[in-house]
Amino acid sequence: MGAEKPEMSIFVVVDDKNVPLYRVMWISSLPHFCGEEDCSREGQYEVRLEQGESVWASLAQRDEVLAAMEKWQGGMGQPDEEWEE
């Protein structure tokens, strides 16, 4: 019996929500800062979803989403990889 490769999930947990990776449009590189006294999102990272929705991630969650997106899309490939014609 060979070792089975763990299957990848199409979901990632952000802000206690299971978000499908295919809904992610972009991920903020910088933490939110608006300067409003009553803002509850300062220091968190916006993960923008389809249809103008957003979820808010901690730094660790943001990094997990980025890693999951890279893995899901197959990464950048080898730098010297040639396309076959």
N, C-alpha and C positions, 0 to 999 in steps of 0.2 A: 504494500500500500504506500503510495507516494504522498508527500505532504501536499495538501490542497492549498491553493492560493486563496487568501481571504478575499471575498468579494467586496467591491467598493459600493458604498451607499451613494445614492444620488441626493441624499439629504445631509445637511449640516445644521448643528444646533447653534442658533444665535438668539440671545435674549430670551431663553427658555422656549424657543419656537423651532420646530423642524422645518427648515427652509429648503425647497428643492433647488439644487445648484443651477438648473436651467433658468430659474427666475431672476438670478443675480445679474444686474446690468453693470454696476461698478461698485468699487470698494474704496472708501476714503483712505488716503495715505496719512492724513493729519487728523488729530483729534478735534472734535467740534469745540468751537469757542465762539460765543455770540455776545458775551458780556451782560446778558440779561440777568438780573438778580434771582429770578425764579426759574431759571433754566435747569432742567434736571438731566440734560444730555451732555453737559460740558465734560470733556475728557474722554468721551466715547467716540467710536468710529462709526460713521454711517455706512450701511450696506444698502445700496439702492436696488430696489426690486422693480419688476415690470409694473406698469400702470401707476407710476409715481409713488409707490409705497416704499417705505424704508423700515429697516430694523436697525437697532443700535447694538454695537458689539464692544466688548472690552478689547484690550490690545491682544490678549491671548486668543480670544474668539476671532478677531480679525485675521490673525496669522493662520488659524485653523481653516478659515474660509479660503484664504489665498492658497494654502497648500492643497486643499480639496479641489479647488478649481484647476490648479496645475495638474494634479493627478488625473482628474476627470477628462481634461482636454489633451492629455498625453504629454504635457510638458513642451519644452522648446525643441527637443530633439538634439542631435549631435551638431556642434557648430560647423563641422565640415561635411555634413550629410548632403549628398547630391540627390536631386530629383531624377527619377527615371523618366525617360521620354518614350 
